[in-house]
Amino acid sequence: MTLSGESLMCWEPPPARVCLGRGEVHVWRAALSAEHSRGPGQMESLSEQERLRARGFHFAKDRDRYVLSRSILRQLLGRYLGRRPAAIDISVGP
């Protein structure tokens, strides 16, 4: 299917459990648009530090994108590690 000469791809959601094999690299694509933001449980999956940072954004669209991106990251890591997204410790550095 094309639209204005560009092909459209339909991306499937990730499987419930993923495994990274030796020498493999997985690349993920996620939509951070308004219709995907602020789903149920997203804020609850974040650490207290991430919640504080989210509350610091002036514009709601920026806050929503941050919450959504961190939630997606935690969901994917949880699938790789077999852990609840909220139970994963993520360190941020320079």
DSSP file (Angstrom, degrees, kcal/mol; ACC not computed):
  #  RESIDUE AA STRUCTURE BP1 BP2  ACC     N-H-->O    O-->H-N    N-H-->O    O-->H-N    TCO  KAPPA ALPHA  PHI   PSI    X-CA   Y-CA   Z-CA
    1    1 A M              0   0    0      0, 0.0     7,-1.8     0, 0.0     2,-0.3   0.000 360.0 360.0 360.0 136.9    0.0    0.0    0.0
    2    2 A T  E     -A    7   0A   0      5,-0.2     2,-0.4     3,-0.0     5,-0.2  -0.925 360.0-169.4-127.3 153.6    1.4    3.4   -0.8
    3    3 A L  E >  S-A    6   0A   0      3,-2.3     3,-1.9    -2,-0.3     0, 0.0  -0.949  82.3 -16.6-140.8 115.6    0.5    7.0    0.1
    4    4 A S  T 3  S-     0   0    0     -2,-0.4     3,-0.1     1,-0.3    -1,-0.0   0.863 128.4 -54.1  55.0  38.4    2.1    9.8   -1.7
    5    5 A G  T 3  S+     0   0    0      1,-0.2     2,-0.4     0, 0.0    -1,-0.3   0.405 115.0 114.4  81.0  -3.4    4.8    7.4   -3.0
    6    6 A E  E <   -A    3   0A   0     -3,-1.9    -3,-2.3     0, 0.0     2,-0.3  -0.831  64.8-127.5-102.2 139.1    5.7    6.2    0.4
    7    7 A S  E     -A    2   0A   0     -2,-0.4     2,-0.4    -5,-0.2    -5,-0.2  -0.637  18.9-140.4 -83.1 141.6    5.1    2.6    1.5
    8    8 A L        -     0   0    0     -7,-1.8     2,-0.4    -2,-0.3    -1,-0.0  -0.854  13.5-156.4-101.8 135.4    3.2    2.1    4.7
    9    9 A M        -     0   0    0     -2,-0.4     2,-0.7     2,-0.0    -2,-0.0  -0.904   9.8-141.8-113.0 140.6    4.3   -0.7    7.0
   10   10 A C        -     0   0    0     -2,-0.4     2,-0.4     0, 0.0    -2,-0.0  -0.900  20.4-156.8 -99.4 117.3    2.2   -2.4    9.6
   11   11 A W        -     0   0    0     -2,-0.7    -2,-0.0     1,-0.0     0, 0.0  -0.793   6.1-141.5 -98.2 135.1    4.2   -3.2   12.7
   12   12 A E        -     0   0    0     -2,-0.4    -1,-0.0     1,-0.1     0, 0.0  -0.602  26.6-100.6 -90.9 153.7    3.1   -5.9   15.1
   13   13 A P        -     0   0    0      0, 0.0    -1,-0.1     0, 0.0     0, 0.0  -0.336  49.5 -91.8 -67.8 157.4    3.3   -5.6   18.8
   14   14 A P        -     0   0    0      0, 0.0     4,-0.1     0, 0.0    14,-0.0  -0.307  45.7-100.1 -68.0 154.1    6.3   -7.4   20.5
   15   15 A P        -     0   0    0      0, 0.0     3,-0.1     0, 0.0    64,-0.0  -0.252  34.5-106.0 -67.2 164.0    5.9  -11.0   21.7
   16   16 A A  S    S+     0   0    0      1,-0.2     2,-0.4    63,-0.0     0, 0.0   0.833 107.5  25.7 -62.2 -33.0    5.3  -11.6   25.4
   17   17 A R  S    S-     0   0    0     64,-0.0     2,-0.3    65,-0.0    -1,-0.2  -0.998  71.9-173.7-134.7 130.7    8.8  -12.9   25.8
   18   18 A V        -     0   0    0     61,-0.9     2,-0.4    -2,-0.4    64,-0.1  -0.902   7.4-156.2-122.5 153.5   11.8  -12.0   23.7
   19   19 A C        -     0   0    0     -2,-0.3     2,-0.7    62,-0.0    61,-0.1  -0.996  10.6-142.8-133.6 132.1   15.4  -13.4   23.8
   20   20 A L        -     0   0    0     -2,-0.4     3,-0.1    60,-0.1     2,-0.1  -0.843  24.2-151.0 -96.0 112.9   18.5  -11.7   22.6
   21   21 A G    >   -     0   0    0     -2,-0.7     3,-2.1     1,-0.2     2,-0.1  -0.337  34.3 -75.3 -80.7 164.1   20.8  -14.2   21.0
   22   22 A R  T 3  S+     0   0    0      1,-0.3    -1,-0.2    -2,-0.1     3,-0.1  -0.364 120.2   9.5 -59.8 129.0   24.6  -14.0   20.9
   23   23 A G  T 3  S+     0   0    0      1,-0.3    -1,-0.3    -3,-0.1     2,-0.3   0.556 102.0 129.4  77.6   8.3   25.7  -11.5   18.3
   24   24 A E    <   -     0   0    0     -3,-2.1     2,-0.4     2,-0.0    -1,-0.3  -0.658  40.6-164.6 -96.7 152.7   22.2  -10.1   17.8
   25   25 A V        -     0   0    0     -2,-0.3     2,-0.5    -3,-0.1    -3,-0.0  -0.997   9.0-154.9-130.2 128.3   20.9   -6.6   17.9
   26   26 A H        -     0   0    0     -2,-0.4     2,-0.5     2,-0.0    -6,-0.0  -0.890   4.7-161.9-104.7 134.8   17.2   -5.8   18.2
   27   27 A V        -     0   0    0     -2,-0.5     2,-0.4     2,-0.0    -2,-0.0  -0.969   8.5-164.4-116.8 128.0   15.9   -2.5   16.9
   28   28 A W        -     0   0    0     -2,-0.5     2,-0.4     2,-0.0    -2,-0.0  -0.860   7.4-158.7-115.0 147.4   12.5   -1.4   18.2
   29   29 A R        -     0   0    0     -2,-0.4     2,-0.4     2,-0.0    -2,-0.0  -0.984  14.0-178.4-122.9 134.8   10.2    1.3   16.8
   30   30 A A        -     0   0    0     -2,-0.4     2,-0.5     2,-0.0    39,-0.0  -0.993  26.1-125.7-137.2 142.5    7.5    2.9   18.9
   31   31 A A        -     0   0    0     -2,-0.4    -2,-0.0     1,-0.1     0, 0.0  -0.739  21.0-179.1 -85.6 128.2    4.8    5.5   18.2
   32   32 A L        +     0   0    0     -2,-0.5    -1,-0.1     5,-0.0    37,-0.1   0.006  37.4 130.7-113.8  26.1    5.0    8.5   20.6
   33   33 A S  S >> S-     0   0    0      1,-0.1     3,-1.9     4,-0.0     4,-0.6  -0.298  73.5 -99.8 -80.6 166.7    2.0   10.4   19.2
   34   34 A A  G >4 S+     0   0    0      1,-0.3     3,-1.0     2,-0.2    -1,-0.1   0.820 118.4  59.9 -56.9 -37.5   -0.9   11.8   21.1
   35   35 A E  G 34 S+     0   0    0      1,-0.2    -1,-0.3     3,-0.0    -3,-0.0   0.675 109.5  44.6 -69.9 -13.3   -3.3    8.9   20.4
   36   36 A H  G <4 S+     0   0    0     -3,-1.9     3,-0.4     3,-0.0    -1,-0.2   0.499  94.2 106.3-101.7  -7.0   -0.9    6.5   22.1
   37   37 A S  S << S+     0   0    0     -3,-1.0    28,-0.1    -4,-0.6    27,-0.1  -0.345  72.8  14.9 -81.2 155.6   -0.1    8.6   25.1
   38   38 A R  S    S+     0   0    0     26,-0.4    -1,-0.2     1,-0.1     3,-0.1   0.881  74.5 171.9  56.1  51.3   -1.2    8.1   28.7
   39   39 A G    >   -     0   0    0     -3,-0.4     3,-1.4     1,-0.2     4,-0.4  -0.314  47.0 -69.2 -76.8 170.1   -2.5    4.6   28.6
   40   40 A P  T 3  S+     0   0    0      0, 0.0    -1,-0.2     0, 0.0    -2,-0.0  -0.384 117.0   9.6 -64.7 135.6   -3.5    2.7   31.7
   41   41 A G  T 3> S+     0   0    0     -2,-0.1     4,-1.1    -3,-0.1    -2,-0.0   0.399  89.0 117.3  82.4  -2.5   -0.6    1.9   34.0
   42   42 A Q  T X4 S+     0   0    0     -3,-1.4     3,-0.7     1,-0.2     4,-0.5   0.958  79.2  42.4 -64.4 -50.0    2.1    3.9   32.3
   43   43 A M  G >4 S+     0   0    0     -4,-0.4     3,-1.1     1,-0.2    -1,-0.2   0.859 110.6  58.1 -65.3 -34.5    2.8    6.2   35.2
   44   44 A E  G 34 S+     0   0    0      1,-0.2    -1,-0.2     7,-0.0    -2,-0.2   0.751  99.7  58.2 -68.3 -23.8    2.6    3.4   37.7
   45   45 A S  G << S+     0   0    0     -4,-1.1    -1,-0.2    -3,-0.7    -2,-0.2   0.625  91.3  92.3 -81.1 -11.8    5.4    1.5   35.9
   46   46 A L  S <  S-     0   0    0     -3,-1.1     2,-0.1    -4,-0.5    40,-0.1  -0.435  80.2-112.8 -82.4 155.5    7.8    4.4   36.3
   47   47 A S     >  -     0   0    0     -2,-0.1     4,-2.3     1,-0.1     5,-0.2  -0.318  33.3-105.1 -74.5 167.6   10.3    4.8   39.1
   48   48 A E  H  > S+     0   0    0      1,-0.2     4,-2.4     2,-0.2     5,-0.2   0.893 123.4  53.8 -62.2 -38.7    9.8    7.7   41.6
   49   49 A Q  H  > S+     0   0    0      1,-0.2     4,-2.1     2,-0.2    -1,-0.2   0.901 109.2  48.0 -62.3 -41.6   12.7    9.6   40.0
   50   50 A E  H  > S+     0   0    0      2,-0.2     4,-2.5     1,-0.2    -1,-0.2   0.879 110.5  51.7 -67.4 -37.8   11.0    9.2   36.5
   51   51 A R  H  X S+     0   0    0     -4,-2.3     4,-2.2     2,-0.2    -2,-0.2   0.909 109.4  50.1 -64.9 -41.7    7.7   10.4   38.0
   52   52 A L  H  X S+     0   0    0     -4,-2.4     4,-0.8     1,-0.2    -2,-0.2   0.922 111.8  47.9 -61.8 -43.9    9.4   13.5   39.5
   53   53 A R  H >< S+     0   0    0     -4,-2.1     3,-0.9     1,-0.2     4,-0.4   0.913 109.5  53.4 -63.3 -41.4   11.0   14.3   36.1
   54   54 A A  H >< S+     0   0    0     -4,-2.5     3,-1.3     1,-0.3    -1,-0.2   0.898 105.7  53.3 -60.4 -40.9    7.7   13.8   34.3
   55   55 A R  H 3< S+     0   0    0     -4,-2.2    -1,-0.3     1,-0.2    -2,-0.2   0.702  99.7  65.8 -68.0 -17.6    6.0   16.3   36.7
   56   56 A G  T << S+     0   0    0     -3,-0.9    -1,-0.2    -4,-0.8     2,-0.2   0.579  75.0 105.2 -81.7  -9.8    8.8   18.8   35.8
   57   57 A F    <   -     0   0    0     -3,-1.3     6,-0.0    -4,-0.4    -3,-0.0  -0.535  59.3-153.8 -73.9 135.8    7.8   19.2   32.2
   58   58 A H  S    S+     0   0    0     -2,-0.2     2,-0.4     1,-0.1    -1,-0.1   0.909  77.8  57.3 -74.1 -44.2    6.0   22.5   31.4
   59   59 A F  S  > S-     0   0    0      1,-0.1     4,-2.1     2,-0.0     3,-0.4  -0.755  75.4-140.2 -96.7 134.8    4.0   21.3   28.4
   60   60 A A  H  > S+     0   0    0     -2,-0.4     4,-3.0     1,-0.2     5,-0.2   0.851 102.2  57.9 -58.7 -37.4    1.7   18.3   28.7
   61   61 A K  H  > S+     0   0    0      1,-0.2     4,-1.9     2,-0.2    -1,-0.2   0.884 108.4  45.9 -64.2 -37.4    2.8   17.0   25.2
   62   62 A D  H  > S+     0   0    0     -3,-0.4     4,-2.2     2,-0.2    -1,-0.2   0.907 113.7  48.7 -70.0 -41.9    6.4   16.8   26.4
   63   63 A R  H  X S+     0   0    0     -4,-2.1     4,-2.7     2,-0.2     5,-0.2   0.920 111.6  49.8 -61.6 -45.3    5.4   15.1   29.7
   64   64 A D  H  X S+     0   0    0     -4,-3.0     4,-2.6     1,-0.2   -26,-0.4   0.897 110.6  49.3 -63.3 -41.4    3.2   12.6   27.8
   65   65 A R  H  X S+     0   0    0     -4,-1.9     4,-2.6    -5,-0.2    -1,-0.2   0.901 112.2  48.8 -64.5 -40.8    6.0   11.7   25.4
   66   66 A Y  H  X S+     0   0    0     -4,-2.2     4,-2.5     2,-0.2     5,-0.3   0.954 113.4  45.8 -63.1 -50.1    8.4   11.2   28.2
   67   67 A V  H  X S+     0   0    0     -4,-2.7     4,-2.4     1,-0.2    -2,-0.2   0.923 115.2  47.5 -59.7 -45.2    6.0    9.0   30.2
   68   68 A L  H  X S+     0   0    0     -4,-2.6     4,-2.6    -5,-0.2    -1,-0.2   0.925 112.3  48.3 -63.8 -45.1    5.2    7.0   27.1
   69   69 A S  H  X S+     0   0    0     -4,-2.6     4,-2.3     1,-0.2    -2,-0.2   0.907 114.3  45.6 -65.1 -41.1    8.8    6.5   26.1
   70   70 A R  H  X S+     0   0    0     -4,-2.5     4,-2.4     2,-0.2    -1,-0.2   0.887 113.0  51.0 -68.3 -37.9    9.9    5.4   29.5
   71   71 A S  H  X S+     0   0    0     -4,-2.4     4,-2.4    -5,-0.3    -2,-0.2   0.918 111.0  47.7 -64.4 -43.7    6.9    3.1   29.9
   72   72 A I  H  X S+     0   0    0     -4,-2.6     4,-2.6     2,-0.2     5,-0.2   0.924 110.9  51.7 -62.9 -44.7    7.7    1.5   26.5
   73   73 A L  H  X S+     0   0    0     -4,-2.3     4,-2.6     1,-0.2    -2,-0.2   0.926 111.7  46.9 -56.8 -45.9   11.3    1.1   27.5
   74   74 A R  H  X S+     0   0    0     -4,-2.4     4,-2.4     2,-0.2    -1,-0.2   0.877 110.6  52.1 -65.7 -38.7   10.4   -0.6   30.7
   75   75 A Q  H  X S+     0   0    0     -4,-2.4     4,-1.7     2,-0.2    -2,-0.2   0.933 112.4  45.4 -63.1 -45.2    7.8   -2.9   29.0
   76   76 A L  H  X S+     0   0    0     -4,-2.6     4,-1.9     2,-0.2    -2,-0.2   0.935 113.7  48.3 -64.6 -46.2   10.5   -4.0   26.5
   77   77 A L  H  X S+     0   0    0     -4,-2.6     4,-2.8     1,-0.2     5,-0.2   0.896 108.9  55.4 -60.5 -39.4   13.1   -4.6   29.1
   78   78 A G  H  X>S+     0   0    0     -4,-2.4     4,-1.5     1,-0.2     5,-1.4   0.862 106.5  50.6 -60.9 -36.4   10.6   -6.5   31.2
   79   79 A R  H  <5S+     0   0    0     -4,-1.7   -61,-0.9     2,-0.2    -1,-0.2   0.877 113.5  44.7 -69.9 -37.6   10.0   -8.8   28.3
   80   80 A Y  H  <5S+     0   0    0     -4,-1.9    -2,-0.2     1,-0.2    -1,-0.2   0.904 122.7  36.2 -69.8 -41.2   13.7   -9.5   27.8
   81   81 A L  H  <5S-     0   0    0     -4,-2.8    -2,-0.2    -5,-0.2    -1,-0.2   0.562 102.4-124.5 -92.5  -9.5   14.4   -9.9   31.5
   82   82 A G  T  <5S+     0   0    0     -4,-1.5     2,-0.3     1,-0.3    -3,-0.2   0.878  70.9 121.3  66.4  37.6   11.1  -11.7   32.5
   83   83 A R  S   <S-     0   0    0     -5,-1.4    -1,-0.3    -6,-0.2    -2,-0.1  -0.874  73.3 -91.9-129.0 160.1   10.4   -9.1   35.1
   84   84 A R    >   -     0   0    0     -2,-0.3     3,-1.5     1,-0.1     4,-0.3  -0.512  37.5-124.5 -67.3 139.0    7.7   -6.6   35.9
   85   85 A P  G >  S+     0   0    0      0, 0.0     3,-1.2     0, 0.0    -1,-0.1   0.860 110.7  53.8 -54.6 -38.3    8.4   -3.2   34.2
   86   86 A A  G 3  S+     0   0    0      1,-0.2    -2,-0.0   -40,-0.1   -11,-0.0   0.701 101.3  61.1 -71.2 -17.7    8.1   -1.4   37.6
   87   87 A A  G <  S+     0   0    0     -3,-1.5     2,-0.5     2,-0.1    -1,-0.2   0.400  82.2 101.1 -89.6   2.9   10.7   -3.7   39.2
   88   88 A I    <   -     0   0    0     -3,-1.2     2,-0.5    -4,-0.3   -41,-0.1  -0.763  64.7-143.7 -94.4 130.4   13.5   -2.8   36.8
   89   89 A D        -     0   0    0     -2,-0.5     2,-0.5   -42,-0.0    -2,-0.1  -0.815  17.2-170.9 -92.2 125.4   16.2   -0.3   38.0
   90   90 A I        -     0   0    0     -2,-0.5     2,-0.4     2,-0.0   -43,-0.0  -0.977   7.4-154.1-118.7 125.2   17.4    2.1   35.2
   91   91 A S        -     0   0    0     -2,-0.5     2,-0.4     2,-0.0    -2,-0.0  -0.794   4.3-155.5 -98.8 141.7   20.4    4.3   35.9
   92   92 A V        +     0   0    0     -2,-0.4    -2,-0.0     2,-0.0     0, 0.0  -0.955  21.0 163.8-117.0 133.3   20.8    7.6   34.0
   93   93 A G              0   0    0     -2,-0.4    -2,-0.0     0, 0.0     0, 0.0  -0.788 360.0 360.0-137.6-179.1   24.2    9.2   33.6
   94   94 A P              0   0    0      0, 0.0    -2,-0.0     0, 0.0     0, 0.0   0.503 360.0 360.0 -66.3 360.0   25.9   11.8   31.5
